[in-house]
Amino acid sequence: MKVSIIGTTGYGGAELLRILYRHPEFEIQSIHSTKEDLPIWKEYPHLYDVMDEKLQSINSEKIAEQSDIVFLATPSGISGKLAADFANKDIKVIDLSGDLRLPPETYLQWYKHEPVNEGLTDKAVYGLSEWYKEEIKSSSLIANPGCYPTSALLSLAPVVKENLIDPSSIIIDAKSGVSGAGRSLSRNTSFSEANENFRAYKVNEHQHTPEIEKQLLLWNKEIKPITFTTHLLPITRGIMTTSYSHLLTAYTTHQLLELYKEIYKGHPFVRIRPENSFPSVKEVAGSNYCDIGLHADPRTGRLTIISVIDNLMKGAAGQAVQNANIMCGFDDEAGLDFVPMYP
């Protein structure tokens, strides 16, 4: 099947290129950006003598005629407009931005961009691969989840759906590498500011907050507003999310791990760690894995869940390709069977 990528010069677009270059079922038909007629290796020299494709202008009619799937790896505020251009055309669309994840009024409040038509967001399926597989199979428009929500939701889903925790007690403490901010220049993500430093940002104001809350409420209507704090790690890629909540009933760590193993059985990209084993970001780098470790503290009655992903893979391009695999009836792991990079 033929695929196109719009927004190829960003980090998410570069990861899509890396994955799709060796994908057994998908063939890169075209790559697109506002930087027309530029060989992609000039943006990313690591692709020299690997890919000689040139960036093309964005023409939705032409792309829809030539390709079966288009990945939108463009910033929020732009992707939604492109998705609207592809509406009613014979092409599957996977949007990696936040433009299709929220109702228009909520999107405007948190993203500060003009929202897309409500009919378009209603049509989009939320692409949390492990939880909405059947819906993804029958959809032609996917809202790929954000990086923080992917890590948080995969780790919280089992206890939220089973109503095992106090719905008003969820605290999410999340840390991301600087690639999560994209390639645009900013002071906080410059080397001098980020190196040997660790800072909180967008405290209680991060745009992924309503996305997390929306999904938690779909699983459990008793969920109350969460506390979600994000931090910038002095590393290139990776997210560690530590979630805290109060258990409604005393459970052992072993019992909860068995629950998680049962729920995620048959989902190859979610790895549940053994008791007293907790994941680190480097252990999933370059892969589509989400590793989860947890501990139920009998002294406090609190549950601590630690989840790690590569923000550019399971948090963006990797999950997008996983969703494309599901949409097209391929194996989830097609083109994604990367062993994590270590060290």
N, C-alpha and C positions, 0 to 999 in steps of 0.2 A: 504494500500500500504506500501511496505517496503522501509525504507530509511537508508542510511549509512552517517556517518559524518567523514570526514578526517580533522584532526587538532582540535581534541576535547579538548585538554588541554588549548587552548587559551580562552579568554573571550567570543569571538563570538561563539566558539564551546560549551562553557558552557551554553550560552543562548539558543542555539539550543536544547540542552538536556532538559532544563527547559520547553521550548515550546512544544517540540515533545513528552515529557513524558506523557502529558495529551491530545494530539491531537486526535480528534475523528476519523480521517481517516488514519493517518500515524502511523506506528509501527517502532520503532528503531530496525533495523536488526543487525547493527554492528557499532562500533566506532573504529577509527584508529588514530595512532600517531607513531612517531619514538620511543616512550616509550612503547615497547611491553610487553604484559602479566602483565600489572599493573592495578589493580582494579581502576576504575575511582574515587572512593571515596578517594583514597589516594592522588590524585591530588586536588580534591575538597571535603574536609571533610563534607561539608553541604549535600552531596549526600549519606552519610553513612546510611545504612539501607533503602535507597530509590532506588538506582540503584547499582546492583552488577556486571554490565558488566565490562569486562576487555578490555583494549586497545589492538587492534590487529595490525599486520603489514599491510602495504599498498600493496595490490595485486589487480590491476585494473581488471584483468580477473575474479577473484573470486567475487569481489564486484559487477561487472556488472551482473554476473550470479544470485546473491542472492537478489539484490535490484532493485527497480524501479527508485529511485532518489538517487543521491549522492550530499551532500553539501561539498564544498571545503572551509574550514575555515582556510586555511594555508596562510602564508605570501606571499606578492607579490614576484615574482621570483621563487616561487615553485608551486603555483596554476596553472599557465599556462601550466607547464610541465605535471601536473596531468590531466588537461583538455584535453591535446593532447593525453594522454594515453587512455582516455575514448572515444575519437572521433571514430565514426563508430561502437560503441558498443550500444547495446539495453538498454540504461539507460539515464535518464534525468540528466543534470549537472547544478548546480547552484554554481557559483564561487563568493565568498564574497570578493576576493582581487581585485586589480586594473589591473590584467594582461590582461583582455579581453575588457577593456573599451575604449582603445585608439588605433589608428593606430600604427604600430610598430615603426616608426621613432619618433613619439611624445612620445610614452612610453619610449623609450630608453633615450630621452632627459630629461624627468622629473623623471623617476623612477631609472635610472642608472642600469637597469637589462637587460639582453638579452631578446628581445621580442619574443613572440610566432609567429608561422607561420601566415601570414596575412590572409590566408584562414580561419583560426580558429576565428580570431577577426571579420572577415566579417560575419561569421555564427552566432556569439553571438548576442542575443537581449539584449538591454539595459533595465534592469529591474526596471525602475521607474514605479511602479505598476499602479498609477493613470493615467498615460499618454500613456503607451504602452501595455495596457491590451490585445488587439486583437493580437498583435505580440507575446506576451508572451504565449498566448493560443496555438499557433501553433508551438512553438519552443521547442527544446530539450536541448538548451544551453543558459543559462542566465548569463549575466554579471551584478551581483548585484551592484547597485550604491554605491558610497562612502557615508560616514556619512555627511560630510559637503555639498557635492553636493545635497544630498536628501533634506536637510533643505533649501538650497539656491534655488534650482530649483523649488520645490513645491511652494515657496513663490513668485518667480518672474514670473513663467510661464504665468499666466493670462494676466499681463500687457505687457509682451514681445510678446506673440502671438497676442494680440489685437493691437500691435503697439501704445501703449499709452505713452511710455516713450522715452526720448532721448536715442538712442542706444549707445551713447558714454559716458553716464553719470553714469553707474552702479558701485557702490562701495559696497562691501560686507565686513562687519565687523563681524567675527565669533569667538565664544568662545566655548571650549570643556572641559569636565572633563578629568581627567588623564587616565581613562580606555581606551580612544581613542588611547593611545600609546601602548596598549597591556601589556603583563606581563613581557616583557623583562626589565631588570634593566637598568636604566639610571639616571644620576645625576638630571636632571631637573624634573623628575617625582618621585623622592624619597620624602618621607614625609617632611624632613627638608627643601627641596628646594621648594616644591609645596605648603605646608601648609602656610596659611596667606600670600600668594604671588599671583601675577598676572603678567604674562609675555607674550609678543608677541614672536612668533617663525616662522621660515621659511618665513620671510617678503618678499612678492612678489615672493616667490620660492616654495610655497606649491604644491605638486604633484596633488592636486585636481583641480588646476586652469584650466588646459586644458580640464578636464572632464566637468566642468561647462560651459566653453566657447563653447565647441563642441555642447552641447545640446541647449544652447541659440541660436546658429547660425542655428541649424536645425529648430527652431521655428521662427526665424526672421533673414534674411540674412544681415540685416543692423547692427547687433550688433558688437560693437568694443571691443577690449581687455578690460577686467575688472580689477579693483583694488580689490584684495582679500587678506585680512589680518587675520591671525589666532592667537588666544590667548589660553593660558592654564589656566583654572579655577581651584581653589583649592577645587574641588568637585570630587566625584568618577565618576558619569555618568551624561550625559546631554549635549546638544548643544543649544546655543542661537545664531541665525544668524540675524543680523540687516542689511538690505539692503537699500541703498539710491539711488534715481534716480530722474531726472527732468521730470516732466509731460509735454507732448507736448501741451496739452490743459488743461484748468482749469476743474478739476473734484473735487467733494466733497468726503469726506471720505465715506459718506453714499452711493454714487453712486458706488464707487469702491468695497465696501463691498458687495453690491448687485451682482456685477459682479462675485466676488469670490464665493459667496454662490451658484450662478447659475452654475458656472463651476464645483464646487466640490460637487454638489448635487448628491447623490447616491454613493459617495466615503466615506465610514464610518470612515476611519482613518484620514481624514483631517477635523479639526474642525476650522471654521472661527468664531473668537470672535466678540461679539457685539461692536458697536462703543464705543470708549474710554475704552476698555478693552484689556489689553495686557498680553500675556502669560509669565509664568516663567518656568524654566526647571523642577522644582519639580512637576509641575502640569501634566507632562507626564511621570514621572519616572516609569520604569518597564512596560510601555505600548507601543503599536505600533502607538500611535497617533502622528500627527504633528499638532500643534496648531498655528494659524496665526492671528496676529492682525496688523492693519495698520492705517496710518494717512496721509492724504493729507494736506499739510501746505499751506494755501492760501497766506501767507506772502512771502514765498520763492519759491513757485511753486514746491517744492520737495515732493516726496512720500517716507515715511519711512515704511518699512515692517519688522515686528518682527516675527520670526519663531522659534519654539522650538521642539526638538525631544529628545528621549533617543537614544544616539549614538549607544548603543548595541542592541536596538530593531528596531525601524524604520530606524535607520542608519546602520543596519547590519542584525542580525539574524531574527528579526521580519519581515522585508521586504523580506528576503529570503524565509521565510515560506509563506508569503502572495503570493509571486511569485510561489511557489510550489503549493499552493492552486489553483491559476489561471491556471497553466499548466495542472493540473489534473481535472479541471472542478468543483472544490469544491467552496463553498462560500469563499469570501475573508477573512471573519472573523473567519473561522474555526481554532480553537486552539489558537486564538489571542485575544479573548474577555476579556482581562485583564483590570480591573479598575486600574488606576494609583495608585502607592503607595504614601501615604501622612500621616504624614509629611516626 
